[in-house]
Amino acid sequence: MREILSEIERWRGRGIRYAVATVIATRRSSPRPVGSKLVVSETGEMAGSVSGGCVENEVYGCAREVLDGAAPRLLTYGISDDLALSVGLPCGGEIDVFVEEADDGLTARLAQALERHERGVLFTVVEGEPLGAELFVLEDGERLGDGPAELADHADEVLRAGRNRTLEVDGRRVFAEVFGPPPRLLVFGAVDTAEALCRAAKSVGWRTIVSDARGKFATADRLPSADEIVVAWPDETLARIEPDHATAVVVLTHDDRFDVPALTGALATDAFYVGALGSRRNQARRRELLLEAGVDEKALDRISGPCGLDIGADTPAETALSILAEILAVRARRGGGPLREAPGRIHVEVG
């Protein structure tokens, strides 16, 4: 939504009504991911995309009909192999697109949430009654909209998964769209792998933070890909950053003075991933130190150590790729093995 927000705000400022078309599900290949939007104004302008050009014309026409008074509509398009090739896909697929007239008050609150970096889920009934009803549920419990109140019961689960998805709720099909700041990566240890890991994480849109108590190592020159550098001991950093369910923590320091408090503190947070570099022998020794420090044995099972997937990584860049791949797999609740052996769908963000 961020990429079309400026156009929406321009229309809203002029009192112009507009319709929103949203990709709510994909099957096989698709030109645009779930959550992609095309907005169409009552004056005929449009912004965004739902298919990279394959079905935009038809969606545009449907949006104009909705603005003329038609009910919200759920559209399904099959993208032929020829059309798929024209937008750079190896094969065709299907997309489901929901078209509705935007609620101005709800849109204003969504824009405000994005500006404030608030987290929330927008639930939209796309099949069933009341069709098109929406409920925006923020992480702090605030609710806005006329959607069924029971949808709020699913907000925490959707937020923690961090991905747009469709739900079946009481005979309704509901699209759940996640709003909020990007996931965060907190790295302890201003080493070469930290810079490589931050660079890789930024390439997928994450916010990156590096912490090290050694000021001569934790510098912008050595860590140009870090969005934030914190020169402090682990407990001070954790108190400042406050890792949550959208934060991955990786410990690269190789020094018990930093490793033990960093891991102890990270395990006391809601971080969805806690990883530690080091050999298996070092992991076992560190585990004993953590137990002596009072960490519960069950909590230690949360540590991915040695962190990363088994790809034969050698260089800092390869090690960073290995670690980031494991982080993404954990976030998506995937095993991280070869796709040819995966029992389910290739793309996790399908509805």
N, C-alpha and C positions, 0 to 999 in steps of 0.2 A: 504493500500500500504506500510505502514511503515514496516510491518513484512517481506516483501519480497525485500525491497529496497537494503539490503546488497548483495543479490544474483544478482540483476539487475546491481548494480554498479560493481560487479566483472566481469560480462559478458561484460559490456560496456568498462571496462578497457582493456579487451582483444580483443575488436573489434568483439564480437560475437553477431549476430542478435538473436532476441527472439520475441515470440508472447505472447500476453496477452489475457487471457480469463477472462471476468468479469461477475459476476451475476448482471443482470440489473433489474430483477423482480422476485418475488416469489408469489405463490398462495398456500393457505392452509399452511401446515407445510413445513419448509425447513431446511436443516442441517446447512446452512451458510447464513448470512444476505446479503442483497443487497449491492453491492460494493466489495464483496469478490473476490479475484483474484487467478488465477493459471497462472504462467509464465513458458514458455517452451523455451529452447534455441535450436539453430540449431545443437548443439552437443548432444542433447538428454536429457539434465538435466532439472529438473523442481523444482519449489518451490511454496508454497501456496496451496490453496484448494478452490474448488467451491461447493463441495457437501459432504465433509467428507469421500469420497471414493466411493460414489454411481456411479458416472458417469465420474470420473476422466480419466479413460482409453480412453473413446470415445472422451472427450475433448482434451486430449493429442494428439490423432491421428489427429483431426481436426486442432490443432495448427501446427502440423508438415506439413500438407497439405498447410496451409496458408504460412508458411515459404518457401515452395517449389514453391510458386507463385499463389496459389488459392486466390480468392477474400475473403474479410472479410465475416464472416458468423454469423447469428443469429440462435442459437440452442435452442430448447425447449425440456425439459426432464420431463417426468412424473416419480415421485419417488413412486414405489409401497409400499404398506403397509409393506411388508416383508423387503424391503430395508430400509424403514423408521425406523423400529424397530431396525435394525442393527446399526443405528447411533443415537439411543436414542430418536426417535420421536414417538409420539402417533399414528400418521397416516401419510400417504403419501401426496404428493403435487406436484407442478410443479415449475420448475425454468427456466428462460430464461437466456442464456449465450451468450455473444457476444465475438467473437474471431477475433483478428486482429494482424497484425505485428506492433510492437511498433515503434513509431517515435522517434529516438534517441535524437534529439534536444529538442523535447517537453518533453520527459522523464527527461532530464537533468534539465529543468526549473521546472518541478513538484517536483523533488527532492530538488532543491534549495528553492522552496517555503515552503516545509515541514521543511527544516532546519532553515529557517528564521522565521517560524511561521506566514507566510503570508496566507491570506485567498483568495480563488479563487474557480471557478467552471470550471470543464472540461466538455464540451459538446461534445458528440459523436453521429453522425447520425447512428442509428442502423437499421433503415428501411427507404427506400427512397433514393433519390440522393442528394448529392454525398455520397454513402454508405461508412462508415468508416471515413468520414471527421471529424476533431476535431478542437475545438476552446477553448483555455484556457483563461478565463477572470478573472483577479485579481481584488481585491476590489478597488485598486487605479486606475483602468481603463486600465491597461496594457492588451494587447491581443496578443496571439500567436497561430498560426495554420491556417489551410485552411478551417475551417468550415464556414458555412453561417454567415455573419456578424450580421444578425438580432437576432441570438441566444443570443448575449450579452445583449439584452433588458430584458432577463429573469434572469440575474445573481443576481441582488439584491434580488429578491423574493426568489430565491433558497438559497442564503446565509443566509437570515433572518430565513428561515424555518430550516436551519441547517441539512438537511437530503438529502441523495441521492434519486433521483426520475426519472421517465420517463415523458417526455413532448410530446405533439402533437403540432408541429409547422409547419404550411404551408404544411400539408400533409406528413410530416416526423415524424417518431418516434425518439426521441432524448433522450439519457441517460445523465442526469446531475449529476455529481459526485462532492461532496463538499470536498475541501481540506482546512486545517487550523488547528490552535491549538484547544485544547479541550475547551468546555464551561467553564465559570468561575462562582464561587459562592463567593460573597462578603458578609460576615456576620459582622454586627456591634454588639458588646457586647461579651466579653470573658467569657461567662457563660457555664454551663454544657451542655446546649442544643447546643451551638455553636460547641463544640467538637464532640458531637454525630452527628450533621448535616454535619460537615466536613468529618467525618468517613464514613457516608452513601454516600455522594457525590463522594468521592474518589473511592468508590467501583464501581461506574459506569463511572469512567474515567475523572471526572471533576477536574479542578484546584481550590483549596480552599484558601481563604484569610479571615483572621479575623482581625478586627480593634477595638481598644479600647484605649482611652486616659489614662487609668489607667494601668500603667506599671506593677504593682504588680499582676494584673490579666492576662494580655496579655503576657504569657510566653510559651515557648516551652514545658515545663513540664506539663502545664495545657491543652495545645492544640497540642498534638503530631500529630494530623491528618491534621493540617493546613499547606499548602505548604508555606504560607507567613503570617507573623504576623506584623501588622502595629500599632505601638504605636503613635497615633496621634488623633486629633479631626476630626470629620466627614468631614468637608470641606477640610482639608489637605489630608485626605485619598482619597476622591473622585477625587481631583486634581491629585493625584499620580496614582491611579488605572485607571481612565477614563473608567467607565463602558460603554460597547457598547451593540449592539443587541444580543451578545452571552453571556451576563452577567446577572445573577440573584442576586438581592440584598435583604437581609433579615435583619431586625432590631429587635434585641432581648434585647435591653438595659433597657427598663422600666424606663427611666429617661429622662424627657423633655429636659434636657441640651444636650443629645445625640440624642434622637428620632427626635426632630423637625429639626435640621440641617441635620441629615442623610437622612430623608425622603424628605425634601425640595431639597437637592442636588441630590438625586437619581432620583427624578421625572424630574429633568432638564436634565437627561442623556437619552441615548437610551436603557437602560436596559430593557430586555423583561419582567422581573418580578420584582415587588417591593412588599415585604411582611413585615408585622409588627405583632409581637406577642402582646397579650393583650386581655383583656375582651372586650365585645361589649361596655360596659360603658366607658372604657378607650379609645377605638377607637373613640367614639363620642367626647369625651373631646379633644383628640389629633387632631381631624379634625378641631375643632374650633381654636385651636392654630395654625394650619397650614394655615387656612384662614386668621387669623390675621397676619401671617408672609408673606402674599402676594401670597400664592399658589392659582392658579386658581382652581375653584370648579370642573371643568371637569377633571383636572389633578388628583384630589384626587380619582377619580374613578379607577385609575390605581392601587391603593394600595389594596393588598389582606390582609384584616385585619378583624377579626383574621386570620392569615395565616394558611394554611394547609387544608387537607381534613378531613371530619367528619368521623373518624375511631374510636373514643372513646379513643384517645391517653391520656396517663396519665404520664408516665415516660419521662425523657429527650430523651431517645432512640426512644420511640413511637412518641413523638412530632416531632422529627427530621424526622422520616419516613413519617409522615403526611405532613410535609412541603415540603420535597423533592418530594413526590408524586404529590403535587399540582404544583410544579415547572415544573416537567416533563410533566404533562398534559397541562399546559399553553404553553410550548414550542412546543408540538405536536398539539396544537389547539384542544385538546380533553376536554370533560366535566369533566372527572374524576369520573364518576359514575360506577356502576357495569357493567362488560363486558357483562353480560347476557342481559342488557338493551341497549347496544350500537347499534345504527342503522347501522353503517358502518363496515368496516373491523377491525379485532382485531389488526393486525399489521399495524402501520402507515407507515413503510418504504417499502411498496410494490409499484411496478411500475405499 
